[in-house]
Amino acid sequence: MHIGIIESFFVIFTGAAALAALALYTRQPLLVAYIAIGCVVGPHGFAWVADDRLLAEIGEIGIIFLLFLVGLDLPPAKLKDMIGESVLTALASTAVFFGIGFGVMYAFGFTIVEAAIAGTACVFSSTILGIKLLPTTVLHHRHIGEIVISLLLIQDLLAIIALLVLAGFDSEGGILPTTLTVVVALPVVAIVAYLGVRFLVVPLLTRFDVFQEFTFLLAVGWCLGIASLSQALYLSWEIGAFVAGVSLANSPIAQYITDHLRPLRDFFLVLFFFSVGAAINPAMMLEVWLPTLVLALVLVACKPPVFRALLRWQRESESVSREIGYRLGQASEFSLLLVFVAGTALLSVEAAHIVQG
């Protein structure tokens, strides 16, 4: 059954709302509902929404806004203060989880590149879940929140680096001849963003800040403009959006932009995660169920105790270390993004389904 774009939106958002209610009742993340509705009504399910490629392209805008907002929360001063004490824990956990993911995938016969991408996807914990579940009412919990946020910030930066590395591969999986250009392009984008904010964006905001619609439009235009510049210089939309966010992080209206862009980001993210679910082939999942199950069980079993051990090594108390370990024990939305960016050039369909599973 073929339906138009408006009917597709109706099916997606109504179905997502219904499954989201079920997810909330069962204490599951909403992300599960968005992916599940893609599996149910996508081309491998009832095929009510067959044009999932168009929705995937629209949904990518949600990833762009997501990384723009991540950048808005990362002013340099905040990075310096919060990252310093957690960097060893973050880097050590990165090495451990990368090794686990790489080892499991390589043991099941996947290539070194596929195993490396899967290992990288295993590193990250969910920023959205981690921050939403943070308690802030008690001093003890506030200390836990500071550690969790600092670890998530470092993981976000590592995810950006991973995206930057993936940007250095061409559509056939080979190193681009312009890889050196990619390395040079990032400072160029950063300099343009810095100068643009200082001499264009901030003066405009200072003069017209009473017009909220203008502030909103300028923020969206700035995000998409720097993202387009990044894409033109052989980087990616996502890297440019992140740089655009960091360039505005010290501005007085950063929090205002964050609050008002979240609904727009969430709208497009629903479409993005729907497209992820629509790309999952149940028949393929049956073929790769064993490595998927093994990888999931190993990560679920290892993440909390590894974080707890590393934090104890950093002389945190047993109770704090254990609680942070459980709070960071889930997978991240960045894992899905890595699979999306890597595409078929670097990942086989089987490897992509394992990571998504």
QUIHUDA-V267339 format. One record per residue. N is the residue number from 1. RES is the residue in three letters. PSI is psi as a letter, one per 20 degrees, with the letter a starting at -180 (none if undefined). OMEGA is omega in whole degrees, -180 to 180 (999 if undefined). D_LAST is the distance of its C-alpha to the last C-alpha in Angstrom with 2 decimals. Layout:
{{N RES PSI OMEGA D_LAST} {N RES PSI OMEGA D_LAST}}
//
This chain:
{{1 MET p -180 27.10} {2 HIS p 178 27.51} {3 ILE q -178 28.03} {4 GLY r -175 29.20} {5 ILE h -180 27.67} {6 ILE g 177 29.24} {7 GLU h 177 28.09} {8 SER g 177 24.54} {9 PHE h 179 24.73} {10 PHE g -179 26.12} {11 VAL g -176 23.35} {12 ILE g -172 20.59} {13 PHE h 176 22.29} {14 THR g 178 23.79} {15 GLY g 179 20.63} {16 ALA h 179 18.77} {17 ALA g 180 21.75} {18 ALA g 180 21.71} {19 LEU h 177 18.08} {20 ALA h 177 18.66} {21 ALA g 177 21.65} {22 LEU g 179 19.75} {23 ALA g 180 17.19} {24 LEU h 178 20.28} {25 TYR h -178 21.98} {26 THR j 177 19.21} {27 ARG l 176 18.90} {28 GLN q 178 15.33} {29 PRO q -179 14.75} {30 LEU h 178 15.67} {31 LEU h 180 12.70} {32 VAL g -179 10.80} {33 ALA g -178 13.80} {34 TYR g 179 13.86} {35 ILE h -178 10.45} {36 ALA g -180 11.32} {37 ILE h 175 14.73} {38 GLY g 178 13.55} {39 CYS h -173 11.86} {40 VAL g -173 15.13} {41 VAL i 179 17.80} {42 GLY a -175 16.44} {43 PRO h 179 17.64} {44 HIS i 177 15.33} {45 GLY c 178 16.37} {46 PHE i 178 19.97} {47 ALA k 175 20.44} {48 TRP h 176 22.47} {49 VAL n -175 21.24} {50 ALA h -176 21.32} {51 ASP m -177 22.19} {52 ASP i 179 18.78} {53 ARG g 178 20.00} {54 LEU g 180 22.79} {55 LEU h 178 20.66} {56 ALA g 179 18.34} {57 GLU g 177 21.60} {58 ILE g -179 22.85} {59 GLY h 179 19.69} {60 GLU h 176 20.06} {61 ILE h 177 23.18} {62 GLY h 177 21.19} {63 ILE h 179 19.67} {64 ILE g 179 23.28} {65 PHE h 178 24.62} {66 LEU g -179 21.97} {67 LEU h 174 23.06} {68 PHE g 180 26.64} {69 LEU h 174 26.50} {70 VAL g 178 24.95} {71 GLY h 179 27.95} {72 LEU h -180 30.33} {73 ASP j -176 29.46} {74 LEU l 173 30.24} {75 PRO q -176 34.02} {76 PRO h -179 35.31} {77 ALA g 179 37.34} {78 LYS g 178 34.44} {79 LEU g -177 32.36} {80 LYS g -177 35.27} {81 ASP g -171 35.88} {82 MET h -173 32.40} {83 ILE h -172 30.80} {84 GLY g -174 33.71} {85 GLU i -176 33.28} {86 SER i -172 29.49} {87 VAL h -179 29.10} {88 LEU g 178 29.45} {89 THR g -178 26.83} {90 ALA g -178 24.34} {91 LEU h 179 25.12} {92 ALA g 179 25.11} {93 SER h 177 21.71} {94 THR g 179 20.41} {95 ALA g -178 21.90} {96 VAL g -176 20.55} {97 PHE h 174 16.86} {98 PHE g 180 17.12} {99 GLY h 179 18.80} {100 ILE g -179 16.25} {101 GLY g 179 13.31} {102 PHE g -177 15.86} {103 GLY g -179 17.27} {104 VAL g -178 14.28} {105 MET g -179 13.29} {106 TYR h 179 17.03} {107 ALA h 179 17.71} {108 PHE j 171 15.55} {109 GLY j 178 17.69} {110 PHE r -177 16.02} {111 THR r 179 18.56} {112 ILE g 180 19.70} {113 VAL g 179 18.69} {114 GLU g 179 15.06} {115 ALA h 179 15.03} {116 ALA g 179 16.83} {117 ILE g 178 14.53} {118 ALA g 177 11.46} {119 GLY g 177 14.00} {120 THR g 179 15.10} {121 ALA h -180 11.79} {122 CYS i -174 11.78} {123 VAL h -164 15.28} {124 PHE q 170 15.09} {125 SER q -174 15.28} {126 SER o 177 15.19} {127 THR g -178 18.68} {128 ILE g 180 18.73} {129 LEU g -177 17.92} {130 GLY g -178 20.05} {131 ILE h -179 23.02} {132 LYS h -176 22.95} {133 LEU j -177 23.08} {134 LEU p 171 25.94} {135 PRO q -177 29.24} {136 THR j -171 32.39} {137 THR h -176 35.25} {138 VAL q -178 36.21} {139 LEU g 178 37.24} {140 HIS g 180 35.07} {141 HIS h 179 31.99} {142 ARG h 177 33.15} {143 HIS g 176 33.10} {144 ILE g 180 29.53} {145 GLY g 180 28.64} {146 GLU g -180 30.37} {147 ILE g -179 28.50} {148 VAL g -179 25.04} {149 ILE g -180 25.92} {150 SER g 178 27.36} {151 LEU g 179 24.34} {152 LEU h 178 22.06} {153 LEU g 179 24.66} {154 ILE g 178 24.61} {155 GLN h 177 20.84} {156 ASP g 179 21.27} {157 LEU g 178 23.98} {158 LEU h 177 21.97} {159 ALA h 177 19.23} {160 ILE g 178 22.18} {161 ILE g 179 23.47} {162 ALA g 177 20.24} {163 LEU h 179 20.40} {164 LEU h 178 24.04} {165 VAL g 179 23.44} {166 LEU h 178 21.09} {167 ALA i 180 23.93} {168 GLY j 178 26.13} {169 PHE q -180 24.61} {170 ASP a -175 25.84} {171 SER i 179 24.31} {172 GLU j 176 24.65} {173 GLY j 179 23.04} {174 GLY r 178 26.43} {175 ILE p 179 28.03} {176 LEU q 172 29.89} {177 PRO h -178 33.66} {178 THR k -179 33.62} {179 THR h 177 31.49} {180 LEU h 177 34.64} {181 THR h 178 34.98} {182 VAL g -180 31.49} {183 VAL h 180 32.60} {184 VAL h -174 35.83} {185 ALA h -177 34.28} {186 LEU g 175 32.51} {187 PRO h 179 35.88} {188 VAL g 179 37.41} {189 VAL g -180 34.90} {190 ALA g 179 35.35} {191 ILE g 178 39.14} {192 VAL g 180 39.20} {193 ALA g -180 37.08} {194 TYR g -179 39.38} {195 LEU h 180 42.54} {196 GLY g 178 41.32} {197 VAL g -175 40.57} {198 ARG g -172 43.88} {199 PHE i -179 46.16} {200 LEU g -172 44.55} {201 VAL g -178 41.93} {202 VAL g 176 43.62} {203 PRO g 179 47.09} {204 LEU g 179 45.84} {205 LEU h 179 44.06} {206 THR h -177 47.17} {207 ARG h -173 49.37} {208 PHE k -176 47.32} {209 ASP i 179 45.14} {210 VAL i 180 46.78} {211 PHE n -175 45.10} {212 GLN h 179 41.57} {213 GLU h 180 40.60} {214 PHE g 179 41.70} {215 THR g 179 39.70} {216 PHE g -179 36.54} {217 LEU g 180 37.25} {218 LEU g 180 38.17} {219 ALA g 180 34.96} {220 VAL g 179 32.81} {221 GLY h 178 35.08} {222 TRP g 179 34.99} {223 CYS g -177 31.20} {224 LEU h 179 30.93} {225 GLY g 179 34.04} {226 ILE h 176 32.90} {227 ALA g 179 29.46} {228 SER g 176 31.42} {229 LEU g 179 33.66} {230 SER g 179 30.74} {231 GLN h -179 29.31} {232 ALA h -179 32.83} {233 LEU k 175 33.14} {234 TYR j 170 30.11} {235 LEU c 177 27.87} {236 SER r 176 25.28} {237 TRP g -174 25.51} {238 GLU g 179 23.26} {239 ILE g 179 25.55} {240 GLY h 179 28.58} {241 ALA g 178 27.38} {242 PHE g 179 26.80} {243 VAL g 179 30.28} {244 ALA h 179 31.78} {245 GLY g 179 30.51} {246 VAL h -178 31.85} {247 SER h 179 35.15} {248 LEU i -171 35.60} {249 ALA h -179 34.43} {250 ASN i -179 38.05} {251 SER q -178 39.49} {252 PRO i -177 40.85} {253 ILE j -179 38.77} {254 ALA g -180 35.35} {255 GLN h 177 34.56} {256 TYR g 179 35.91} {257 ILE g -180 33.69} {258 THR g -177 30.61} {259 ASP h -174 31.48} {260 HIS i 178 32.30} {261 LEU i -177 29.40} {262 ARG g 179 26.64} {263 PRO h 178 26.97} {264 LEU g 177 26.93} {265 ARG g -176 23.85} {266 ASP h 178 22.03} {267 PHE g -178 23.17} {268 PHE h 179 21.67} {269 LEU h 175 18.41} {270 VAL g 179 17.85} {271 LEU h -180 18.33} {272 PHE g -178 16.06} {273 PHE h 171 12.99} {274 PHE g -179 14.20} {275 SER h 175 14.26} {276 VAL g 178 10.64} {277 GLY h -180 9.90} {278 ALA h -179 12.81} {279 ALA i -179 11.57} {280 ILE p 180 8.69} {281 ASN o -179 10.72} {282 PRO h 179 10.45} {283 ALA h 178 12.80} {284 MET h 179 10.78} {285 MET h 178 7.81} {286 LEU h 180 10.90} {287 GLU h -176 12.09} {288 VAL k -175 9.42} {289 TRP h -176 8.70} {290 LEU g 177 10.96} {291 PRO h 177 9.85} {292 THR g -180 6.21} {293 LEU g -179 8.35} {294 VAL g -179 10.96} {295 LEU g -179 9.38} {296 ALA g -178 8.09} {297 LEU g -180 11.56} {298 VAL g -179 13.47} {299 LEU g 180 12.46} {300 VAL h -179 13.14} {301 ALA h -171 16.30} {302 CYS h -172 17.48} {303 LYS g -179 17.08} {304 PRO g -180 19.71} {305 PRO h 178 22.30} {306 VAL g 177 22.06} {307 PHE g -180 22.78} {308 ARG g -179 25.42} {309 ALA g -179 27.10} {310 LEU h 179 27.24} {311 LEU h 174 28.68} {312 ARG h 176 31.16} {313 TRP h 176 32.14} {314 GLN j 174 32.86} {315 ARG k 168 35.11} {316 GLU q -179 33.25} {317 SER r -179 34.02} {318 GLU g -177 32.00} {319 SER g 179 31.20} {320 VAL g -178 30.11} {321 SER g -179 27.98} {322 ARG g -178 26.22} {323 GLU g 179 25.57} {324 ILE h 178 24.22} {325 GLY g 179 21.91} {326 TYR h -179 20.32} {327 ARG h -179 20.31} {328 LEU j -174 18.40} {329 GLY j -177 15.92} {330 GLN r 177 12.91} {331 ALA r -173 10.54} {332 SER q 172 12.11} {333 GLU h 177 12.21} {334 PHE h 177 13.74} {335 SER g 177 10.60} {336 LEU h 180 9.70} {337 LEU h 178 13.43} {338 LEU g 178 13.68} {339 VAL g -179 11.45} {340 PHE g -178 13.62} {341 VAL h -180 16.77} {342 ALA g 176 16.20} {343 GLY a -177 15.76} {344 THR i -180 16.69} {345 ALA h -175 19.56} {346 LEU h -177 17.76} {347 LEU p 170 14.38} {348 SER r 179 14.15} {349 VAL h -180 12.03} {350 GLU g -180 10.46} {351 ALA g 179 9.82} {352 ALA g 180 8.47} {353 HIS h 179 5.81} {354 ILE g -180 5.04} {355 VAL g 179 5.38} {356 GLN h -180 3.79} {357 GLY none 999 0.00}}
//
